[in-house]
Amino acid sequence: MAQQHEPQELPNEKIKPLDVKYIGTIDKTEVDSIEVSQYDFDSAEFKNIPELVRTVVDFEDDPSLPVLTFRSIILSALFFFFVILASDPLGRFLARVLPDYRVPLGRFSFSLNPGPWSAKEHAIIGIAANAGSQGQWATYLPTNAALYYNITINPAVALFFGWGCSLLGYSFAAMARKILIDDPEFIFPLSLQQVTLYRSIDANNRSNHKRAREQVKVFWIILVATFVWQFLPEYLFPFVASLAPLCWFASRSHTVNFIGAGHGGMGLLNITLDWSNITSHVITYPYSVQVIIFLAFVLTCWILIPIAYFGHLWGSPTYNIMSNGVFLKNGSTYPFTDLIYLDSSGMQHINETKYEEFGLAYSGAQYTWQLFMWVASYMSSYMWCGLFFGPKIYSIFKARKQSGDYYQDRLSRIIQQYPGIKRWEWVAITLVPFLMLLGVVVSKAIYMPIWTYFVALLFGAAAMLPMSFVYAISGFSIKVGFFNELVYGYMIEAKGSSRHPLGQLAYRIISGNVWYDARTVLEDQKVGHYLHLPPRQVIGIQIIANMFALPINYGVMRWVIDTKFDYVSGKKTDPLGQWTGQDFKSYNTAGIQFALVGPKKLFASDFFKPVLWGFLAGALAPCAMWLLHKKFPRARFDLWNTTIFFASAGVFYGNLSTGPFTTFLVGTFTNFFLFRYRKVFWNKWAYISGAALDTGFNANLLFIFIFLGTTGTKMVHWWGNNADSTERCFAL
């Protein structure tokens, strides 16, 4: 699959405009595709392509350009960080120095230097790097085993579990590919940002592209400035990462400190100058999505938290509202390891005698309503998909059945001329991870009953389409939440199966977290679609890169456990708040509550019973928005996505509530004011600036990790790096 294929039925030259008229309807300054800016965008092959895509994507293709070459493979193997920047000059260097020699390998023969360095080679390297960064979800299983149960999962088991889960993401992505990748209305905002950077760098190397040279120059200025600045919040001056003005004016008041602190408090009016707390979502998320996310944050952190905290409701203050751990009824730590016992067959069960002694596994108010929100989000995703996308899905499948290729827009017509993945190859891509994971499950090394594996696959496949729709339109990634844990808990209780919390986590990863890998797979395939890369080569390099990179991710995970164990496990508190281990603790808490204790016991209690109302809320909210949209279409109630709202309200901020307020302020400036009133400026600079900011931050993070983190170098404590509170909220 990784070999190159000659394009079918294409002349060895640039594709000419298909049935278009060159008319002066589009301003060149509005269009990033400078060479071809005068298409008739009202024609049949352009009318379904959104305006935002028109300003970014090129509508010309040169099928003779090399893609998957010796140069691109070598550079893909060497770089997993910042490849978009590093690979372009190195690729041009290799094009100058490599000999024009063809390696004789029969049908797999290839040239060391097939000609000038191409933009498509550049893009395929970036896609390989993104694919290589996936699979980290699978490392959560051996991480939690080491952190909470003193279990070291065999490295071979951990790697095969990781490979199986990552490759399964490609199988899931294949189910939605024909709709999401081919349909021009699903824009994938993050893909557009990457395309902007690729095209700017490529055009910068051609002397007649003044605009591209300006974009690349600004890109590097912003990147270097961000790289230098990030040393302050990340290392030298962490005070600026969370500015809590309320703490400064009432330094001795615990109440005011709690309200204003971003670390361990509500974060009211908290400002961050750390780009890691903001990110380029302020550009890639549509403004309507940013408003929804902020309103959900206001509800959870600025309304519900103070009601619970100061009103002593939902278990507060007995159960720490800023913790996602589990507690005994008196608020002390729940001794979950004492509840696990092995029967004669080696299966893990709950010790009922001990459970009668310990009682229910309670959680803090914030974590408890998180369960409600995630259940509501899961239900909402299906209802929203059915109501708002159901007619579109039906029309697509109906048209495909009648006439083959349904999409006839300019981009689809270009990509349809390249060979796609054959059906038997998709079967193989599905069968390999299926058997790989089945072998791991059968080995009983991950504490998961064999029959639940098949149920996990069904639920994972069912969630793929509704989750993908939301992501493709908005760039917002929905977490599957706790619905799968609920199903798993009821299943193992009914069958009397093993109830080890790690089995629940394995089920969660297969049935839910694999979606996160599938999401990125689709996102990069959309990049390939926009840049006219042959689909076979895109998918082939994604799979190869993922297989090679997973051991690196596993090695990093082992390093974190060995060097940061006390911080990540919660035995010690990281004063900078960088190693909190919140995700790991959340996974473990879910395993204790839904697998070990079980949902029957959990929801028989008055404390957790209200969570089940989330199913009804998630089902009714999309119906209300759909009815309002039908009644008042100009009010755009279709933009108020209830799935995004519930998912955002389900985010556990815990002791890190700094960032959302600043993100909303920056997003209002970029994606409301600039996008609406300075559209030309936004089109030219938004995506390139977002990419520069993210890249500068990541470069700084990598530098600190390699040169300071691994050597144990620590910043001395001073006023801006106080040992007790970097925010200077001392009364907290």
N, C-alpha and C positions, 0 to 999 in steps of 0.2 A: 504493500500500500504506500510505502514511503518513496517508491521510485517515481520518476517524472513520467508524465504521459503527454503525448502530443495532442493539442486541442483538435477536436473533431470539426470538420466542415468550416474551417476558418482560414482565411488567407493569412499569409505571414506578414501582416501589416496592421496598422491601427484600424480599429473598427470605426467606420464612418457613421455620422449621425443617421439614425433610422427614422425616416418619415418625419423629420422635424423641419420647421421653418426658422430661419434666423431673423428674428424681429426684435425691435428695441423695447421689450417690455420689462426687462430686468436690469437693474443698475449693477454695473460691474463691482462697485464697492460693497454690494450686498452679498456677493457670491465669492466663495473661496476658490472655486474652480475657475481660475482666471482665464485659462485657455478657451473654455467653452462657456461663456456666460450669457449667450443670447439665444438659448433654446426657447422654443414655444412651450412653456410649462403648462399651457392649457390643453396640450395635445394628449391623446389617449395614453401614451406611455409615460407621461410625467404627472398626470393629474392626481394620482394617488400617492405620489411621493411628497411627504410633508415638507414645508418650507425650510425647516431647520436642517433637514438632510440635504436639500438643494444647495444650501450655503456652504456645506462642508465637503460633500462627496464629488468626485470627478466622474463624469459620464462618458469618458473615453477609456478604451482598453487597448493595450498592446499585448496580444497573446504570445508574442515571441519572447517576451521578457522571461529570463530564468527565475525560478522560485526556489524549489528545493534542490540546492546544489551542494557540492563539497564545501564551499565557503560558508554557506548558511548553516550547514550541519555542524561544522567545526566551531563556529561562533556560538551556536546554540548550546553546544556542550560546555563551552568555556564560561558562559555568563548566565547567571540567574538573577542578577541585580542590574538595573539601569541599562538593560540591553538596548533600549531604543536610542540611547545616547552613545554608548560605547561601540556598538556594533556597526554603526554607519561609517565612521572614519576607518575602522579596522577592515571593514568589508572593501572599502575603496583601496586601502593599502594592499590587501590580498589580490585584488583585481589587477594591480600594477606589478606585483612581484611573482605571482604564481605562474608556472609555465603553462602554455597551451597544450597540455598533454591529456589524451583520452585514456583512461584506465580500462583495459580490455576485460570485461566481465560478462560477455555475452549480452543478454537482454538487459542486464543491470549495469552495463558500461556507462561511464560518466566522464565528464571533462573536469579537470582540476580548475580550469579557468574558462568558463563559457562566454566570456566577453565582459563588457562594462558592468559594474555593480548596479543592480536594479533595485528599485523601490520595493518590489515584491519580495526580494530576498530579505531586505531590511524588515519588512512586516512579518515574515514567517518566523524570523528569529524572536521577535517580541512575543508572538503567539506561543512559541515554544517555551519561553521563559514564564509566561503567565500560567501555562499548563503545568510547568514544573513546580509552581508555588502551591498547587492544589494538593489535597490529601491530608492536610494537617488535622482535619476532624477525626480521622481514624487514629491519630496518635493520642487522642483524649482517653481512649480505653486503657492502654498501658500506663498513661500518666495517672489516672485516677486509681488504678490498681496499686501503683507504688505509693501514692500520696496518702490514701485512706485505709488500705488493707494490707500494706506491707507485702504485696505480691509482685513479683517480677515476671511478667509474661514473657515467654520465650521469644527472642528477637525474630525468629523465623515466623512464628505465629503472628506477631505484631505486623511484620512487613507484608505477609500475604493477606492479612485482614485489610491493611491499608491499600494494597494494590487492588484487591477485589472491590473495595468500596469506591475507589477512585474511578476504576474502569466501569463500574456500574453506573456512575454519573454520565458516561458517554451513551450508555444504553437508554437511560431515562431521557437524555437530551434528544436522542433520535426520534422519540415519540412526538416532540413538539417542534422539531426542526422545520418541517415542511410549512408550518404555519408561521412561526415566529421569525425565521431567517428569511424566507422568501417574501413574506408580506411586507411591503414598504412602510405600512402604517405603524409597525412595531419598530421603533427607532433605536432602542438601546442607547440611552444618553451617554453612558460611559464608553461605549464603542465609538461614538462620534468624537469624543474627546481624544481618544487614541488616534483616530484617523486624521484629525486636525494636525496632531504633532507629526505623524509620519509624512503627511503631504507637505507640511511646512519645511521639514528637514530635507526632503527630496527636492522640492522646488528651490530651496536655498542654494543648492549646488548648481543651479542653472542661472547664468548671469542676467537673464532677461526678466527675472522675477523679483522685482523690487519689494513687493509686499511680503513675500516669503522671507526675504533677508531681514526685513524689519521684525517680523514675527519671531524668527529664530534669535535675533539679537536681544529682543525683550525677554524671550524665554530664558536665555542664559543669565541675564541680569537678575531676573526674579529668582532663578534657581540658586545662584551664588548668594544672594541676599538672604534667602530663606535658610540655606545651609549654615551661614554664619549666625543668623538670628537664633536658630533652634538650639544653639549651645546654651543660651540663657535659660529658657524654660526646662530644657531636658537635663541640664547639668550644673551650670554656674549660678543661675539665679531663678530657681524654681518658683519663687514668690510670684513672678509674672504669669505663671501658668494658671493661677487661680486667684484673681483679685477679688477680695471679699470686702467691699467698702463698709458694710454694716458692722463687721468685726472691728474695724479701725476706730469707729466712733463710739462703740460700746464694748470695749475690750473685756470688761469684767462681768458682762451679763451672759449667762449661759443661754438664755432664751434667744437673745439677739444673735449670738454666735451660731446657734443651731440654724436659725433662719437664713443667715448670710453665708455660711460656710459651704464651699463646694465639695470639700472632703469631709464626709460625715455629717452633712447638713442638707438643707433644702436648696441651697444655691440661689436664693432670691437676689436678683440684680448682680449676680456673680459674672465677672468678665474674665475671659481667658485670652492670652496673647500667645498661646501655644497652638500651632497649626494642627497638631495631632488631634486636638479637641474640636476642630472645625472641619477640615478636609475640603476637597473640591466638590462635595455634595452641594455646597452653596451655589454651584454653577450647574452641575449635572442634574440635580433634582429640579423638576418644574416647581414654580413658586407655590402652586396650589398644594403640592406634596409637602413643601417646607412648612406651610401654614398648618397643615394637618398634624405634622410631627410636633410642632411647637405647642399646639393646643393640647395634644396628648401629654406632653411634658408638663405643661401648666396644671393639667388635671391631676396627674400623679404626684408631682413634686411640690407644687405650690398650693394645692388644695387638699388632696387626700392625706398627704404626709402630716401637715400640721393638725388636721382634724384628728387623726389617729394618735399622734404624738402628744399633743396638748390635751386632747379629750379623753385620753386613756381608753381608746376603743380598739377593737380587733386584737386584743392581747397586748397592746402597748401599755406601759413600758416593760412588762415582764419579758416579752420576746422582742429583742432588739430590732427596731424597725429598719435599721441600716444593715441588717445581716440577712444572708440567704441560707443560713445554717438551720439545723433542726434542734429543738429544745424539748426538755421535759416540761411538765406542767408548771413547775416552779421557776422555769427560765434557765436552768442549767443545761449544759451541753448534753445532747442525747447520746447515750452509750450504745450506738447502733451495732458495733462489732460484737457486743455481748449477746445480741439477739440471734446471731447466725449459728446454726449447728448443722452438722453433717449426719445424714442417716446412713444406714448400712450400705446403701448403693452409691454413696458419695454425693448425693444431691443436697443442696443447701436449703434449709427451711428456717422458719421463724420459731424461736423458742417461746411457746405460748406461756409457759410459766413466768419467764422473764418479762414477757410483754405485759402480763397482768401486773407485774411489779412496776414496770416503767411507765406504762400507759401510752397514749397517743403521741405521735411525733409531730409536735407543733412547729409552726414557722411564723416569722414576723409578718406584720400587716402588709408591707410592701410586696413581699414574695407571695403572699396569699392572694392578693388581688391580681398579681401577675398571672397566676393560674387561671383566674376568671377571664382576663383579657386575651390570653393565648387561645383558650378554648373558643372564645367568641371570634377571634381572628380566623381560626381554622374554618369554622362554619361559614363565616362571612365570605371567605375566598371562593367557596363553591357557589354560594348564592349569587355573589357579584358576577362571577364568571358566567353563570347560567343566564342571569337577567340582562347583563350589558353586552356579553360577547356571544351568547347562545345563537342568535340569528346569524352572526358573522361566521361562526364555525360551521353552521349548517350550510350556508351558501357556498363556503369554500369546498366542502366535501362533495356537495351536489355538483358544482361546476367541474371539479377534478374528475368525477366519475363520468361526466359527459364529454369532456374535451381534453383530458390529459393534464398538461401544465396549465394551471389556473392563472398564474401571475404573468402578465404581459407588460409590466413596466420596464423601463429602460435597464435598470440594474439587473432584474431577473432575466431579461433576454440576453444580457451579456454572460451571466454566470451559467445559464442553461446550455451554453455551447461548450462547456468543459465537462469531462466525464465526472459523474457523481459516484458515491459509494453504492455498490451493488447490494442486492437484498441478502445474498449469502454472506457477504462481509459483515453486514449489520447483525446477522444471526450469530456469526463467530464472535463479534465484539460483545454480544450479550451473553453467549454461552460460556466464554472463558471466565469472566468474573463470577458468573453464577456458580460454576463448579469450584472455583477457587474459594469463594466464601462458604460454600457447602462443606468443603473439606475442613475448613477452620471450625465451623459450627459442629460438625460430626466429631471432631477431636475433643470436644467438651472443654477446650481451653479458655473459652470466653463465657462460660456459665449460662449459655443461652439454649433453651430447649430447641431441638431440631425443627419441630413442626412450626414453631413461631417464626422461623426464618422465611418460610413461604408466605406467611401473612404479612411480614415486613415488606416483602417485595411488592405485594399487591397494594398496600397502603402507600408505599413510596411512589409507585407508578401513578396511582390515582391523584396524588397531590401535585404531580409535575405540571400539568397544564394550567390550573388556576393560579398557582404560584408564579409561573413563568409569565403569564399575561401581565400581571401587575409589574413585574420587574422589567419586562420589555418596554412598557410604556413609560414608566416613571423612573427606573433605575433603583427603586426601593426594594431591598431584599427582605422578604417576609420569612421569619422563622416559623418552622412548623409548630413549635411550642410543645405543649404537654398532652396533646390529644393522643399521640402514639403511646406515651407512657401509660395513659389511662386504659387504653385498649390492652396493652401488654399486661398490666396488673390484673385486669379481669380475666384474661386468658389463663395465666399461670395459676390463679386462684381456683378456677374451674377445673383445671386438669391436675392440680396438685404437683406442678412442676417445680423445678429449681427456682428459688426466689432470691438468689444473690443479686445485689444492686448492680454489679458489673454486667450481668446478663441483660438487665433493662437498658443499660447504656449502649451495649452492642446493638440491641434491637432499635434503639433510638437513632443510632448512626446510620444503620442500613435503611430504615423506613423513612427517616426525616432528613438527617444531615447530609445524605448523599445529594440532596437537592442543591446544596450550596456549591458543590463541585459542578453539577450539571448546569447551574446558572452561569458560571464562568466559562464553561465549555461553549455554551450558546453565545455568550458575549463575544468571545474571540472568533467564533465562526461568523458572527455578524461583521466583525472587522474584516475578515476575509471576503465576505460578500460585498462590502463597501469598496474594498480595494481590488476586487476582481481576481482573487486568488483561487486556483483550482480547488474545489472542495475536498477531493481525495487527499491532496497534499497537506491541506490544513488539518484535517482530522488525523492523518497519519503522524504528523509531527507532534500534535497534541498528545497522542497516546505514548509515543516513544519518550518524549520529554517527561511525562508524568511518571513513567516507569523508572526512569533514571533518577529522578529528583526525590522520590519518596524516601529512600534511605538517608538522604541528607536531612530531610525534615525530621526523620526519626532520630538521627544523631543529635540534632539541635535539641530535641525534646529530652533526650537522655542527659545532655549537658545542663539543661535548666533544672532537671530533677537533682542532679548531683551538686550543683552550685547554689541553687536558690530554694532548696527543699523547705527550709523553715518558713520562708516568706510565703511561698505558694501554698503550702499546707495550712497556713494560718497560725502556726506556732509563734511566729514573730510578725510584727507589723512593719511593713516597709515604710519608712518615714516619707519617701517621695511618692508613695502610692503607685509605683510602677509594676510591682510584683504582688498583685492582690489575690490572684487565683480565684476571682469571683466566678468565672465560667465553670471551672472545675468543681468548686463547691456547689454550684447550682445543679450540675449534673448529678453529683453525689446525693444531694438532698432529694432530688426527684426519684433516684433509685431507692432510697430508704423509704420514702412515703408511698410510692406506687408499686414497688416490687416486694420489698421486705415486709412492711406493714400491710400494704394492699389497699386498693380503693374502697373495698367494702367497709373496712374499719374506718377509713379516712372520712368517707362521706356519710357514714352513719352518725357522725358527730355534728353538733350544731355549729361548730367552729368552721368546718370546711364545706358544709352542705350548700351554702350560697354560691359556691364556685360553679355548681351545675347549671345555675341560671345563665351562665355564659353561653351555653348552647342556644338558648332561646334568643338572647340578645344578638348573637351573631347571625341568626337566621332572619330576624325581623328588621334589623337596621338596614341591610341592603334593599329590602322590599320597600321600606319607607323612602329611601333615596331614589329608587327607581320610579315610584309613583309620583314623587315630587318633580322628578325630571320630565316625566311624561306630561304633567300638568303645567309645569313652568319651564319649558326647554331653554329659554333664554337666560334663566338664572343659573344654568350649568351645575345643577346638583350632581351630575355625573362625575364631576371633578372631586366631590367630597367622598372619597373612597373610604368606606367604613372598615375595610380590611386593613388598610394602612393605619387608620386611627387606632383600632384595637391592638394591632401589632406594635405600634409606637408606645401605646399606654402599657403594653406588656413588657417593655424593656426594663430590666432591673438596673437602676442607676446605682443603687446601694450607696456606698460612701463616695461616689464620683458623680455629682450632679453639676459639675462645672462644664461649660461648653454649649449646651442647647440655647441659652439666651443669646450668647455672642453669635452663634451660628445663625440664629434667626435674624439678628440685626444685619449681619454681613449678607445673608441671602436676600433680605429685603432690598438692599442696595444693588446687588448684582442682578438678581433675577426678577426684580419688580421694576425698580427705577431705571436701571441701564437697559434691561431687555425691552421695556415698554417705551421709554422716552429717548434712548440713545441706541437704537437698534443696530445701526451701522457699526458703531464702536463695539457693541457686544459681540456681533458676528465676527469681528476681526480679532478681538483680544480675549474673549471669555475662556474658551476652551484651552487656548495655548497658555494662559496665565494659570488656570487650574492645574494643568499638567506640570507646569514649572514649580508651583508651590508644593504639590505632592512629591515630586521628584527630589526637590531640595530637602524636604523633611526626611524622606526615606534615606537619602545619602547621608544626612547628619546622623540618623539613627544607626545606620550601619557603621559609620565611623566610630561612634561612641561605643557600640557593641564590641567592635574588633580591638580598638586601641585603648579603651578605658574599662569596658565591662569585663572582658576576659582576663585582664591583668589585675583586676581588683582595685584599680585606682579610684579613690573616693574624693569628692569635693569636700573641702573643709567647711565646717559649719560657721556661718556668719549671719548677719542680719537678714539677708535674702535667702538663706538656706537654713532656717532655724531647725534645730534638732527635734523640737517638740511640735511645731506646727509651721510648715512652710507658708501657710496662709496668714499666720499670726492670729489665729482664732483660738487663743489660749484658754478661754473660759469653756470651750467645748469639751 
